Amino acid sequence: MSDSSSIPPPDLDLKRLIDRMGYGILVFDSADRLVMDNEAARAMLGPNLTLIRAEGWVAAAMLLDARRSDGPSANEIRARALSTGEPIRFHTLMTGAYIPCWAVSVQGNSGQLYTLISMEQTDWNALREFMSTFRNEARLAVESSRGHADLILQLMRKRPQGMTADQLAERVKGFAEIIATHMYRLEMLLNQLYRLEVLRTGQLPSLVSRDRRKLKLAEFVEDFLEGLIQEQPMDAIHAETLRDRLVLQIPSDITVVASPEYLRRALYDVLRNALMYSPPNTPVTLRAARLLPSEVVQIDIVDQGCGIRPKEAERVFAPFQRARQPQVMAEFGYGISLYLVKAELDAMGGRIWFESEEGVGTTFSIKLPGA
């Protein structure tokens, strides 16, 4: 008996359905001719589609390979899709944008093999919003730093009458701290911009794969915390209170497979939020356990903070979204760190989620492959 769920309804126009898809679709027959395209492909390719219609696969392959030097060629990708029958993922560059694509073979009713190329449409909204934030933050940092630097110079050139050397030093120190804070925030934003660029241009999987290794988690966390204390970042993670508030519960025999750089970023961003959104006299627990019988390792960061309202939950991993709770809005942030963390953990074969109760606290959990 055939599975009726796999048979299209008789009134469904498949060509019209494909034309309405959000992905660009190109279909080539075994003679290399373009036999089908859709509205999204027409919008993405513009005049290039006229050339592909005239010259078929040869023109499409040239377009897909243009300015792309990594990985197999379009011809090799197509041959592999036709020979294996499996979907092949690759990417191309068009008008300066990274375009994720799939190549798959489809057998027609006559037995002829067709090649279907699907192309994702690039979403620039997150990057556009980030650049707007970056411009505003950079402008504020420059204007504020210039103004406070001018005040320092004025004080140094002509000390106000009656001001002692100690008072002058204290005033200059205050201005310098304001400048340093603006520079720190700008540096943090630049770092997040780089992470977003790596994600949006498709570099993340290869960078993570190249850097993955076995890590003894307890030793890694100790080195990570020692680095934070030495760096003394100018935000919620203060060197003088970090050790007092942080409770470590990590067995010495736990090993994970991860990129040290991206695991460091994940721990920093989640730990920073836990410390920032919980009262200064409450503990934050960093614990880990191996989930038997598998080799998966779960890392939990537990705080006793303001918690996350259920209606705000969908904002947590969304780019440029922050909960509207007063405790959250009162703190400095851009609303993108957890979005980046989730993508980076996904690239490492891990995942992140949370459980929270408003007014009680939040637990962020990370799963990573063990070893």
C-alpha positions in Angstrom: 0.0 0.0 0.0 1.4 3.4 -0.9 1.7 6.1 1.7 -1.0 8.6 0.8 0.7 11.3 2.8 3.4 11.5 0.2 1.0 12.0 -2.8 0.4 15.7 -3.6 -3.3 16.7 -3.5 -4.7 16.7 -7.1 -5.5 20.4 -6.9 -1.9 21.4 -5.9 0.0 23.2 -8.6 3.6 22.1 -7.9 5.1 24.7 -10.3 3.2 27.4 -8.6 4.2 26.1 -5.2 7.9 26.2 -6.2 7.5 29.7 -7.6 6.3 30.9 -4.3 9.1 29.4 -2.2 11.5 31.7 -0.4 14.5 29.8 -1.7 15.9 30.3 -5.2 15.3 27.2 -7.2 17.1 26.1 -10.5 16.4 22.7 -12.1 18.7 21.3 -14.9 18.0 18.2 -17.0 20.6 15.6 -18.0 21.4 17.7 -21.2 22.4 20.6 -18.9 19.4 22.8 -19.9 17.6 24.9 -17.3 14.1 23.5 -17.3 12.7 25.3 -14.2 13.4 28.4 -12.1 11.3 30.3 -9.6 10.5 33.8 -8.5 13.1 33.9 -5.7 15.8 32.8 -8.2 14.8 35.5 -10.7 15.1 38.1 -7.9 18.5 36.8 -6.8 20.1 36.3 -10.2 18.6 39.2 -12.2 20.3 39.4 -15.6 22.5 36.4 -14.9 19.4 34.2 -15.2 19.0 35.2 -18.9 22.5 33.8 -19.5 21.8 30.6 -17.6 18.6 30.1 -19.6 20.6 30.5 -22.8 23.7 28.5 -21.9 22.4 26.1 -19.2 24.5 24.5 -16.6 27.8 25.8 -18.0 26.8 29.4 -17.2 25.3 28.4 -13.8 28.5 26.6 -12.8 30.6 29.7 -13.7 28.4 31.9 -11.6 28.4 29.5 -8.6 32.2 29.2 -8.8 32.9 33.0 -9.2 35.1 34.4 -6.4 34.9 31.1 -4.6 38.2 29.3 -4.2 37.5 26.9 -1.3 36.0 23.5 -1.6 35.0 21.5 -4.7 33.8 23.1 -7.9 30.2 23.4 -8.9 30.7 20.6 -11.5 32.2 18.3 -8.7 29.3 19.1 -6.4 26.7 18.3 -9.1 28.5 15.0 -10.0 28.5 14.0 -6.4 24.8 14.8 -6.0 24.0 12.8 -9.1 26.1 9.8 -8.1 25.1 9.5 -4.4 21.6 10.8 -4.5 22.3 12.7 -1.3 21.8 16.4 -0.9 25.2 18.3 -1.0 25.5 21.5 0.9 27.9 24.2 -0.4 28.0 28.0 -0.7 28.6 30.7 -3.2 29.2 34.5 -3.3 26.8 36.8 -5.2 26.9 40.6 -5.0 29.2 40.4 -2.0 26.8 38.2 0.0 27.5 34.6 1.3 24.7 32.4 -0.1 24.2 28.9 1.4 23.1 26.4 -1.3 22.1 22.8 -1.8 22.5 20.5 -4.8 20.3 17.4 -5.1 19.4 14.9 -7.8 15.7 14.3 -8.6 14.5 11.5 -10.8 11.7 12.3 -13.2 8.8 10.0 -14.2 10.7 9.0 -17.3 13.8 8.0 -15.3 15.8 11.0 -16.3 17.9 12.6 -13.6 17.5 16.3 -12.9 19.8 18.5 -10.8 18.0 20.9 -8.4 20.0 23.8 -7.0 18.5 25.7 -4.1 19.8 29.0 -2.9 19.0 30.7 0.4 18.2 34.4 0.4 20.6 36.4 2.5 19.1 38.0 5.6 21.0 41.2 6.3 18.6 42.5 9.0 20.8 41.4 11.9 24.0 42.9 10.4 22.2 46.1 9.4 20.9 46.5 13.0 24.3 45.8 14.4 26.0 48.4 12.2 23.5 51.0 13.3 24.2 50.1 16.9 27.9 50.2 16.2 27.8 53.6 14.6 25.8 55.1 17.5 28.1 53.5 20.1 31.3 54.6 18.2 30.0 58.2 17.9 29.2 58.3 21.6 32.6 56.9 22.5 34.5 59.3 20.3 32.5 62.4 21.4 32.6 61.5 25.1 36.3 60.6 25.0 37.3 63.7 23.1 35.3 65.8 25.6 36.9 64.3 28.7 40.4 64.3 27.2 39.9 68.0 26.6 38.9 68.5 30.2 42.0 66.6 31.3 44.2 68.8 29.2 42.6 71.9 30.5 43.1 70.8 34.1 46.8 69.9 33.4 47.5 73.2 31.7 45.8 75.4 34.3 44.9 73.9 37.6 41.9 75.7 39.2 42.9 78.0 42.1 42.8 76.2 45.4 42.9 72.6 43.9 45.5 70.4 45.5 47.6 67.9 43.6 45.6 65.1 45.1 42.3 66.6 44.1 43.7 67.2 40.6 44.8 63.5 40.4 41.4 62.4 41.6 39.6 64.5 39.0 41.8 63.3 36.2 41.4 59.7 37.4 37.6 60.0 37.2 37.7 61.4 33.6 40.2 58.6 32.6 37.9 55.9 34.0 35.0 57.3 31.9 37.1 57.2 28.7 38.3 53.7 29.6 34.7 52.5 30.0 33.7 53.9 26.6 36.7 52.2 25.0 35.9 48.9 26.7 32.3 49.0 25.4 33.5 49.8 21.9 36.0 47.0 22.1 33.3 44.6 23.2 31.1 45.7 20.3 33.9 45.2 17.8 34.4 41.7 19.1 30.7 40.9 18.7 30.7 42.4 15.2 33.6 40.1 14.3 31.7 37.1 15.7 28.6 38.1 13.7 30.7 38.4 10.5 32.2 35.0 11.0 28.7 33.5 11.5 27.0 35.4 8.6 29.8 34.7 6.1 29.9 30.9 6.8 33.4 30.8 8.3 32.2 29.5 11.7 32.0 25.7 11.0 35.6 25.6 9.6 37.0 27.7 12.4 35.4 25.6 15.0 36.4 22.3 13.3 40.0 23.5 13.0 40.2 24.4 16.7 38.3 21.5 18.3 40.2 19.3 20.8 39.8 17.4 24.0 39.7 19.6 27.1 39.9 18.7 30.7 37.0 20.8 31.8 38.1 21.6 35.4 41.6 22.7 34.3 40.1 24.7 31.4 37.7 26.6 33.7 40.4 27.4 36.2 42.6 28.8 33.4 39.6 30.7 32.1 38.8 32.3 35.5 42.5 33.1 36.1 42.6 34.9 32.8 39.5 37.0 33.7 41.0 38.0 37.0 44.2 39.1 35.3 42.4 41.0 32.6 40.0 42.7 35.0 37.2 43.4 32.5 35.3 46.6 33.2 31.8 45.2 33.5 29.8 42.8 35.6 32.7 40.4 36.1 34.9 42.1 38.6 38.1 40.5 39.6 37.7 41.3 43.3 34.2 39.7 43.6 34.4 36.9 41.0 36.0 34.3 43.3 33.8 35.2 46.2 30.6 34.7 44.3 31.4 31.8 42.0 30.8 28.3 43.3 32.6 25.6 41.2 31.3 22.0 41.1 33.3 20.4 38.2 34.6 16.8 38.7 38.3 16.5 37.7 37.7 13.6 35.4 35.3 15.3 32.9 36.6 15.9 29.4 34.8 17.7 26.6 35.5 18.1 22.9 35.3 21.7 22.0 37.0 24.8 20.5 38.8 26.5 23.5 38.2 29.9 22.0 34.5 29.5 21.5 33.9 27.6 24.8 35.7 30.5 26.5 33.3 33.0 24.8 30.2 30.9 25.7 31.2 30.7 29.4 32.1 34.4 29.5 28.8 35.6 28.0 26.6 33.3 30.1 28.5 33.9 33.3 28.5 37.7 32.7 24.7 37.6 32.4 24.4 35.5 35.5 26.5 37.9 37.6 24.9 41.0 36.1 21.3 40.1 36.6 21.6 38.7 40.1 22.2 40.6 43.4 25.9 41.1 44.3 25.7 39.1 47.5 24.3 35.9 45.9 26.3 33.0 44.6 26.5 31.9 41.0 27.2 28.1 40.6 29.1 26.7 37.7 28.7 22.9 37.7 29.2 20.0 35.2 28.3 16.4 35.0 28.6 13.5 32.5 25.2 12.2 31.3 25.5 8.5 31.5 25.4 6.1 29.6 26.3 8.6 26.9 29.5 10.7 26.8 27.7 13.9 26.7 28.7 16.5 29.2 26.2 19.1 30.7 27.4 22.4 32.1 25.0 24.5 34.2 25.4 28.1 35.2 22.9 28.8 38.0 22.1 32.2 39.4 19.6 33.5 42.0 18.7 36.6 40.0 15.6 38.3 38.6 14.7 35.4 36.4 13.1 35.5 32.9 9.4 36.1 32.4 7.7 33.4 30.3 6.6 36.0 27.8 10.2 37.2 27.4 11.6 33.7 26.8 11.6 33.9 23.0 13.8 37.0 23.1 16.7 35.3 24.9 18.4 33.8 21.9 17.1 36.3 19.3 19.5 38.9 17.9 19.2 42.5 19.3 16.4 41.5 21.6 16.5 42.1 25.4 13.9 41.4 28.0 11.8 44.4 29.0 12.1 43.8 32.7 13.4 46.8 34.6 16.3 44.8 36.1 17.5 43.9 32.6 17.0 47.3 30.9 18.9 49.0 33.7 22.1 47.1 32.8 24.4 47.7 29.8 24.1 45.3 26.9 23.4 44.9 23.1 21.1 41.9 23.1 23.3 39.8 20.8 25.7 37.8 23.0 23.4 34.8 23.6 22.4 34.7 19.9 26.1 34.4 19.0 26.7 31.8 21.8 23.9 29.6 20.6 25.2 29.6 17.0 28.8 28.9 18.1 27.7 26.0 20.4 25.6 24.6 17.6 28.8 24.7 15.4 30.6 22.7 18.1 28.0 20.0 18.1 26.5 21.3 21.3 23.4 23.1 22.4 22.2 25.6 25.0 18.9 26.2 26.7 17.6 27.6 30.0 15.0 27.2 32.8 13.9 30.2 34.7 11.5 31.4 37.4 10.9 35.1 37.8 12.2 36.4 41.1 14.0 33.1 41.8 16.7 32.7 39.3 17.8 31.1 36.0 19.8 28.1 35.0 21.5 28.1 31.6 22.6 24.6 30.5 25.1 23.7 27.8 25.6 20.3 26.4 28.9 19.3 24.7 30.3 16.1 23.3 32.4 14.3 25.9 35.5 12.3 25.5 
